[in-house]
Amino acid sequence: MTSLLSPELTQTFTETGTGPQAAPAWVLTVIWHPDLQRMGEQAVLSPDTPLALNRYQPLFSPLQAAAGWAQPLLHASISRASLTLKLGGDSLTLSPEDERVRAEWQGQALTGPRTVPLPAEGDSAVIQLGKRVLLCLHRAHQLPVTDNPLLLGVSSAMEGLRRQVARVAAAALPVLVRGESGTGKERVAQSLHRLSPWAAGPWVTVNMATLSEGLAPAELFGAARGAYTGAQVARTGLWAQADGGSLFLDEIGDCPAAVQPMLLRVIESGEFRPLGATQPLRSRARLIAATDRPLETSGFNLPLLRRLQTFTLSTPSLRSRREDLGVLARQAWLDTGATPDDLAEMPTELARALCLHDWPGNVRQLEQAMRRLALDHAAGLWPSVEALLGEPLRLPPDPAPPHPTAMTPPPAAPVLAAADDTEPGLPPAEPLAAPRARQSTAGIDRTMLLQALDAHGWQLKEAAEALGVSRPSIYNLMARWLDTPPAESLAAEQLTPLLARPDATLAAMARQLQVPREALRRRLRALGLPRPPDDTDTDTDTME
Ligand SMILES: Nc1ncnc2c1ncn2[C@@H]1O[C@H](COP(=O)(O)OP(=O)(O)OP(=O)(O)O)[C@@H](O)[C@H]1O
């Protein structure tokens, strides 16, 4: 892999500042790249100088920015012509240099300069460059320099969390971890234990939601022999088991009300009394609790809450740190045992959906999606977007949709896409036609798209003309409205029954499978399957 030493980048990082007090910088983070190693690499935008984004610039740096290594995006589908990003107060202007630049802002194709509102605090935006690379534009209050294999992420929020965990780990005081479900609260608790002076001691966990009011005291504090019916021997409680280590009380908000004062006592004095015992016991367990509940308003014991929140750590939602998607998705994929190469081949519409989804179930939901993906892929299929996500694609709210600027439109002369702007193995990009009045894709819904495609036998050139949009736009429309797997993922078993039909034609099959006709023809050829008998057309639609 090409690597370039980048003193300029190191300089930029230094100037921008890495401390929490520094003014936030706008950063581009790679959240999808066919070279999976590139996920999480970052480039900082200067507030004063427009950033030219193309195949060879700027330089993106990996997590350990201090190493000073950086490299451009390099992917062959990204043009040498630039998409220029210019920050201006609370807006951003994106200007494609010419028609060679293929780019999308928040899933919408950029066909000319646009000025868009910058994402609000805690929000971010997704920029697609070329066919396969997705970047997240976000704020950074501090750049990532620390590492913790349990707490992955290049966002400021994760960098801050890793630092807090490292700072708090050694304190012999309770810690409360708060955050939405699936955001990694248990991971934070594990990290606190591993980094603490008690790391060699036991790590004991209990989910308070699973303890009934009757059983909880014995479970937590133990019981003397004969303390209750069936207690033939003395029982060691979790608190005693965790002596010299850490006790993690997950879902503390579900702790039975009667048990809450008992917890308060043990936190305050370190002493507890097993059920039926005459003497109290002492434990030096460090307590970590976690919740996704608003404990202040849910009737929780407030003195206990105050003791628990001696230190409070918060885990951020995944949608508020979209820049971490790439590194998290890559790790979740590798955890399934699948190879990086397989993921690199994933169709862009799936990658785009992963990057744009708002992930209400946070990292856990992302992990489930990656497991589904690995399973389907092992069976020779790429799932639909909906099957991948396990729910319909939920786009982040768009407070103000992009609007065109009054800036100069792109050059009027027809421009040839350079052959080396095309991914190796894919057909060369076609010369772009001279610009003409084109309809915006915004007004084209799924029905209109399908009608045009069906009417033209799934030949994209004709369908695009009928809709009055450019050919790249029809791909964007297909990615937006259709969630059928791409032609390259079709298996022989899916195609043979359709070929066996007496009325089989290429157009009919393309319509049924919702794939471009030419892509289907290539797939049949690749699988060594016959063309349908009446396939005599000679269309040369090569883009997909
Ligand atoms: N920063 C992270 N890096 C890597 N994996 C993560 C991270 N955060 C969460 N995960 C993964 O996401 C999943 C959910 O994490 P975890 O169980 O810690 O979340 P939680 O907030 O405790 O969830 P719940 O509230 O539902 O118990 C786990 O499988 C964990 O491996």
Ligand as a Chemical Component Dictionary entry (heavy atoms), coordinates in Angstrom:
data_LIG
# 
_chem_comp.id                   LIG 
_chem_comp.type                 NON-POLYMER 
_chem_comp.pdbx_formal_charge   0 
_chem_comp.three_letter_code    LIG 
# 
loop_
_chem_comp_atom.comp_id 
_chem_comp_atom.atom_id 
_chem_comp_atom.alt_atom_id 
_chem_comp_atom.type_symbol 
_chem_comp_atom.charge 
_chem_comp_atom.model_Cartn_x 
_chem_comp_atom.model_Cartn_y 
_chem_comp_atom.model_Cartn_z 
_chem_comp_atom.pdbx_ordinal 
LIG N1  N1  N 0 -16.739 1.001  21.188 1  
LIG C1  C1  C 0 -17.002 -0.261 20.866 2  
LIG N2  N2  N 0 -16.074 -0.978 20.217 3  
LIG C2  C2  C 0 -16.333 -2.229 19.854 4  
LIG N3  N3  N 0 -17.497 -2.875 20.093 5  
LIG C3  C3  C 0 -18.435 -2.227 20.751 6  
LIG C4  C4  C 0 -18.249 -0.887 21.174 7  
LIG N4  N4  N 0 -19.356 -0.491 21.781 8  
LIG C5  C5  C 0 -20.206 -1.517 21.765 9  
LIG N5  N5  N 0 -19.660 -2.580 21.166 10 
LIG C6  C6  C 0 -20.323 -3.867 20.922 11 
LIG O1  O1  O 0 -21.720 -3.618 20.916 12 
LIG C7  C7  C 0 -22.428 -4.620 21.626 13 
LIG C8  C8  C 0 -23.229 -3.966 22.716 14 
LIG O2  O2  O 0 -22.309 -3.516 23.693 15 
LIG P1  P1  P 0 -22.669 -3.591 25.246 16 
LIG O3  O3  O 0 -23.331 -4.887 25.600 17 
LIG O4  O4  O 0 -21.450 -3.211 25.997 18 
LIG O5  O5  O 0 -23.755 -2.430 25.241 19 
LIG P2  P2  P 0 -24.670 -1.952 26.447 20 
LIG O6  O6  O 0 -24.746 -0.481 26.352 21 
LIG O7  O7  O 0 -24.160 -2.546 27.740 22 
LIG O8  O8  O 0 -26.056 -2.583 26.049 23 
LIG P3  P3  P 0 -27.350 -2.870 27.005 24 
LIG O9  O9  O 0 -27.730 -1.571 27.627 25 
LIG O10 O10 O 0 -28.388 -3.347 26.047 26 
LIG O11 O11 O 0 -26.878 -3.893 27.987 27 
LIG C9  C9  C 0 -21.424 -5.603 22.168 28 
LIG O12 O12 O 0 -21.465 -6.784 21.391 29 
LIG C10 C10 C 0 -20.107 -4.897 22.036 30 
LIG O13 O13 O 0 -19.152 -5.825 21.624 31 
# 
loop_
_chem_comp_bond.comp_id 
_chem_comp_bond.atom_id_1 
_chem_comp_bond.atom_id_2 
_chem_comp_bond.value_order 
_chem_comp_bond.pdbx_ordinal 
LIG N1  C1  SING 1  
LIG C1  N2  SING 2  
LIG C1  C4  DOUB 3  
LIG N2  C2  DOUB 4  
LIG C2  N3  SING 5  
LIG N3  C3  DOUB 6  
LIG C3  C4  SING 7  
LIG C3  N5  SING 8  
LIG C4  N4  SING 9  
LIG N4  C5  DOUB 10 
LIG C5  N5  SING 11 
LIG N5  C6  SING 12 
LIG C6  O1  SING 13 
LIG C6  C10 SING 14 
LIG O1  C7  SING 15 
LIG C7  C8  SING 16 
LIG C7  C9  SING 17 
LIG C8  O2  SING 18 
LIG O2  P1  SING 19 
LIG P1  O3  DOUB 20 
LIG P1  O4  SING 21 
LIG P1  O5  SING 22 
LIG O5  P2  SING 23 
LIG P2  O6  DOUB 24 
LIG P2  O7  SING 25 
LIG P2  O8  SING 26 
LIG O8  P3  SING 27 
LIG P3  O9  DOUB 28 
LIG P3  O10 SING 29 
LIG P3  O11 SING 30 
LIG C9  O12 SING 31 
LIG C9  C10 SING 32 
LIG C10 O13 SING 33 
# 
